[in-house]
């Protein structure tokens, strides 16, 4: 893996002095060139649309993906390394905690998937861009993190997904192909709308429940139980994430020392 760029000093300045709490509730495709003479100059290809057409997206699933093995069953691509694990980080971007997490990941050369909330990208655009600039993947975590997403009517589900997709794409230039439902709760409407937008719903199989702030040692112990093929869940938003950060300082090098390799969901 090529070394990612370090986060600029300007980002650190953004984080300095900001409160560790945020305002959210805790946990809350190109024209074909004609070969007929005379040759024509075509405009540059358009940037990918935030919302894929129904034919372009994956078929709706009936359950979320929980492991790397399951992910590859639904998303074509080379097999993940047998020692691979994926770190997913939810509820950001946060102006103080996301830069801290990015610095830690850079130190250990770890890629991660950041599941962004649309209304958290709003106002924190520089932080969201820094995630992509550092080489990480971004995913769609809805616009407003509604805990009741699984019970919402399809039109409201579509609005939550599309509004976040548009904001993330507009801000970072990256169109998410991964969707993470708040709390992991899905429904037929959620699966259908995610597929329409070209996204695969991904949950996790290693949850330290760090959003509850159970203590650094509890988060550390739960994450150290990770095995090859696991998808790990952590948070950089939704409140004070000092315990999560402290735990990751121990967990990341410990898992690497066991021969585990961090990957993103592609």
MITI-876321 format. One record per residue (C-alpha): x, y, z. Coordinates in steps of 0.02 Angstrom, whole numbers, plus 50000, padded with zeros to 5 digits. Example, Ala and Ser with C-alpha at 12.3 -4.5 7.8 and 13.67 -1.06 7.14 Angstrom:
BEGIN
506154977550390/506844994750357/
***
This chain:
BEGIN
500005000050000/500685017449955/500975028850100/499565041150127/499825059550145/499965066650317/498565077750372/499045096050352/499395107650494/497845117550451/496745102950501/497585101850669/497185120150693/495355116550657/495345103550794/496235114050924/495145121151059/493545112950998/492415104351121/492455085451124/490555085251119/489575088550959/487785093650933/487135076750878/486325064650998/487495050851052/487525036350930/486375043950871/489525034349279/490265043048992/489935045548819/490675033648687/491875041548563/491205040248385/492405032148260/491525040348110/492475054648026/492695068748051/493325066548230/492375075848363/492995083248525/491945077348668/491755086148835/492645078448984/491725063849064/490515069249198/490905065249377/489945050049439/488175053749492/487865052349679/486345041449643/486575026649527/485205020749411/484245005349466/485104994649332/486825000449391/486614995849572/486754979049656/485214968349680/484384971949848/484974960949988/483854953250119/485114955950260/486634966950289/488414960850262/489284956550425/490994949550375/492304951750238/491864934550169/490034939550153/490524956250075/491504947649936/490044935949902/488984951049854/490304963249788/491414956549647/493274958449670/494854949249721/494774939249880/495294948150036/496934942250111/496654928050235/497304939250375/496214954350331/495104964350448/494144980250413/493994995150529/492415005450507/492175021850598/490445029450617/489545045750653/490815058650593/491555069250534/491915077550700/493035093050703/494055087050852/494005068050856/494125064150669/495825072950650/496465063450802/495905046750729/496675051350560/498355055050641/498325038250730/497885028850570/499275037850476/500535033150610/500145014750589/499775015250401/498005008850427/496605012050301/494835013450367/493055015950308/492255031650380/490365030850385/489865049150371/488255057450425/487695070350298/487215083950421/488905081650507/489815084350341/488815100550331/489895113450419/491375101450433/491795100150248/493675102250272/493695087850395/492705076650276/493895080850133/495385076750243/494725058950265/494775055950076/496395065550053/497215053950180/496725038950072/495255032350169/493555026350108/491935035450147/490235027450168/488455033950181/487755033950358/486145043550314/485825062150324/485245063750504/485575046750585/483745042550621/483635028050743/481935023750668/482565022050488/481965004050475/480165009450510/480155024550394/479155024250230/480185021850071/480115040150020/480875045750184/482195032250176/482635038150000/482795056050060/483955051050202/485095041250086/485075053049936/485345068950035/486855061450123/487515053949960/487415070749873/488265080250013/489675067650033/489985067249844/489895086149829/491115088449972/492385074549946/492205069849762/491955051749817/490285043049791/489955030249929/489655012349879/489405006750059/487885010550164/487805008950351/486115010450435/486015018950605/486145005150734/486274992850590/484374991750581/483734988350404/482084984850317/481514980050141/481374998650101/483145001950163/483844987450061/482904993049905/483455011249920/485265006649955/485284995449800/484485009049694/485865020949747/487215008149707/487675004349888/487924988349985/487264988450164/488654983650283/488534980550469/489894972950578/490324957650681/491464965550812/490614979050914/491444986351070/489944997651099/491165012051119/489745024551094/489125019951267/490825024851341/491055008551439/492875012851478/494485011651378/494894994351447/493194987351397/493324994151220/495114987751206/494674970351267/493214968451146/494204974450996/495694963351039/494524948651012/494514952550826/494934938350706/495354937850521/493834942050416/493014952950547/492254970050517/492594980950669/491484995250725/492075011150812/491505029350819/492315046350793/490715056350817/489165057050923/490025063051082/491625061451180/492705048551090/494245049551201/493995031551261/493885025251081/495455034551032/496405028051183/495845010251148/496345011150964/498085016851015/498294999751095/497214989050982/497904993950811/499734989450844/499204974150943/498164967150799/499564971250676/500814962050786/499674946750771/499854947650582/498154955250545/498064967450398/496814981650390/495834983850227/494404994450161/492764987950091/493094987649903/
***
